Amino acid sequence: MFAKRLVSGIVLVLLALVFVMQGGGILLLVSGIISLIGLFELYRVMKIEKELVGMVGYFAVLLYYGMLGFHGEAYEMLLEVGVLMLLLAIYVLTFPKYKTEQITVAFFGFFYVAVLFSYLYQVRGMEDGAYLVWLVFLSSWGCDTCAYCTGMLLGKHKLAPVLSPKKSIEGAVGGTLGAILLGLLYAAVFGSQMTEFTNPLFACGTACGIAAVISQIGDLAASAIKRNHNIKDYGKLIPGHGGILDRFDSMLFTAPAIYFALLFLH
């Protein structure tokens, strides 16, 4: 299992390097595909992956990423309100076929998976985005690794004993501090190439610290959904890791966290 997980992890890192370095349309396309697969995994847990409300969610993802591709971010709220209204119309016109929870999850899934993950592409599109986008990975995967190592060495106090018994407060602190350190080291190497920040060390370190805290909330939120529905993994697409959501759950939170942290720090 460890060897399979290691190989899959290396392949993921290499693919991330290729697509994120390319940016532009290829990253937008890949982000859209990942969002669709992740949304399917979530809908499958809720048993609406083949229902009409699920189709609305998939179509909303296509519209949303198409909108991003044509720089239509100003219409994001219009799309979200339209999707919600359409789902409510289906709820009313087909009553009592769908339960309230299914309609809620159909909209929640679109926002939780597609909209949040799209901020990876949006960070890449920022000024200095070719450098700043890697902060998403440092604060997500870097925090995971540092938290795991710290927890194994020093972990004594449970962070969420019922939800995730193996996670510790020491691990959470170690993951956050590790992400900050990675952000500082990254800025020390590449900060001179960044033109939008007068103090790249402060900007990168702070952004990574904020995102690391939020990433751990995202990871626990994904675990809570799985616990509520008695599943171990969202899927089996990535050997040793599970599904798309199992691997990218924390990134759903770090991508927007990095985007808005950098926006305010700028």
N, C-alpha and C positions, 0 to 999 in steps of 0.2 A: 504494500500500500504506500509506504514512504517513497519508494523508487518511482512509482506511478505518479504520485503527487508532485515529486520533484521535477520529473520530466515535463509534466503538464504545466507546472509553474514556469519553467524555463521557456517553453513554447509561448506561453502567454506574454511573458516579458518581451520576447523577440517580436511577436506580433504587435504589441503595444508600441515598441520602438519604431517599427516600420510605419504603422498607420498614423501615429501621433506626429512623427517627424514630417510626414507628407502633409498632414493637415488638409484644409480645404474640402473639396468635394468628397475625396476618399474617406476622410475621417467622418464627415457628415453621414455618408452612406453606411459605414460600419457601425456608427453610433445608433443609427436608425434600426439596423438589423438586430443589434444587441438588445435594443429597447423592445422590439417586437417579440423576440424570443423570451426575454425576461417577463414581459407582460403575459405571454402565453403560459409560462410556468406558474405565475401567480393566479391567473384565471383558472388554470387546471386544478389548483388547490381548492378554489372556491366553486369548482364545477360549473363554470360559465364559459369555458374556453371555446365551445362550439355553439353557444347560444347567440341570439341576436344582439344582446347587450354587449357580448364579447366582441362581435364583429364591429360594433360601433367604436369600441376601444381601439381595435387594430386600425380602423380607418382614421381615427383621430390622430394616432401616431404618425401615419403617412402624411396627413395634412400638416401636422405640426412640424415635422422635419422638412417637408417641402417648403413651408413658410420660412423656416430658418435659412434654407438654401437660397431663397429669393429676397432675403433681408426684410422679412415681414414681421419682425419681432413686435412692432407696434400693435399688431392684431392678435397677439397671444391671448389677451384677456377675452377678446371677442370669441375666439375659438373655444376657450375653456367654458365660457358661459353657454355657448351654442351646444357643446357636447353634453353639458349637464341638462339643458332643456330637452334635448333629443332623448336622452335616457329617461327623463321623467315622463316624456310623452309616451314612450314605449311602455313604461311602468303602468300608466293610466289606461292606455288603449288595449293592453293585453291582460289587464288585471283579471284574476289573481295569479297569473302564470309566474310572475317573479316576486320574490320577497324583497323587502326594503334593503336587506343586507346585500343582496346581489346587485342592486342598482348602485348602492353606495360603493361597493368594491369595484364595480366597472369604472366609475369615475375616479376613485382613489388610485386604482392601478395605473390608469393613464397618467395621472399627475406624478405619482410616486416613482414609477419606473421611467417613463419617457421624458417628462419635463425635467426632473431632477438630473437624469443622466446626460441630458443635452448640454448641461453646463460644462462638460468636458470639452465639447466642441466650441462653446462660447468662450471659455478661457483661452483656448488655442487661438481664437480670433482676436483677442485683445492685443493692444500694443505690447510688444515684448512677449507675446503669447507663445512663441517658439521656445522660450525659456521658462515662462511662468507655468505652463501646462504641466510640467513635471512635478510641481508642488502637489498636484492632486494625487499622484502616485506615492510621493514621499510621505504625505500625511495619511494615506490610506494603507497601502501595503507596508510602508516603513513602520507606521504605528503598530500594525498587527504583529510584525516580527519582533519589535522591541518589547511590546506588551507580553508576548508569549515568552520571550527569554527572561524578562524581569520576573514574570509570574512564576516561572519554573524555579528560579533561583531564590526569590525572596517572598513569594506569595504566601500570605498567612490569613489575611482577612478577605472574606468573600465579597465580591462586588454585587452580584445578583444571585444569591444561592439557589433560589428556586428556578430562575430562568436559565442561568448558565453557571452551573456549580464550579466549573474549572477557572472562571475568570476571577481575578483578585483585584483589590484596590491598589495593591502595590504594582500589579501588572498594568493597570490603567494609568497610573502616574508615570510609570516607566515608559509606556507607549507614548504618552504625551511629551515627556521630556526628550525621548528619542527622536520624535518627529521634529521638535524644535531644533534639536542639534543637527539633524539632517538638513533642515531648512537653512540653518546658519552656514553649514559646510557648503551647501549648494551655492548659496549667495556669495560665499568667499571665493568660489571658483568662477562662477558665471556672472556675478553682480556687475562687473565692469562692462558687460555687454548689454545691460539693461539701461534704457534711456528714460524710462518713465518714473523712476524712483530715485530720490536724492539719497536715501539710505536703504539699499537693497537688503542688507543684513537684517535690519529691523523689520522690513516689510515681509521678507520670506520667513523669518523665524516666527513672527507673530501670526502670520497667515497659517503656517503649518501647525502651530500650537492650537489655534482656534479650531481648525479643521480636524485635528486629531481627537479633540474632545468630542466633537460632533460625530465623527466617524464611529466612535465606540457606541454612541447612542443608536446610530444607524444599524450597526451590527447586532445589537441587542433587540432592536425593533424587528429585524428580520427573523431573529431567533424566536421572538414572542409569537409571531405569526405561525411559525412551524410548530411551536409547542401547542398553540391553540387548536391546531388541526392534526396533531399527532403524526407528523412526518419528519423524517431525518434530513432529507435534502429536497430542494425544489426540483431537481432533475438529475440526469446522469450524463449530460453533454460533455462535461470536462472531467476526464478520468482523475479520480483521487480528490476532486474538489466538489463535485456535485453539478448543479446547474449554473446558469448564468447568474441568477440572483445570489447563489451561495458564494460566488467569487466576487461579485461586484456590489454586494449589499452596502458595504461601508462607503464605496465610491459614490453611491447615489447621494450621500450626504456631504462628502468632502468636496466634490466638484462645485456645487453651488456655494459651499462655505468658502472655498478658495476664491471663487469669482467675486463674491460680495465683500469679503475681507480685503482683497486687493483693491476693489473699487473704492472703499472707504479710506484705506491707507494711502491710496494715490492722492 
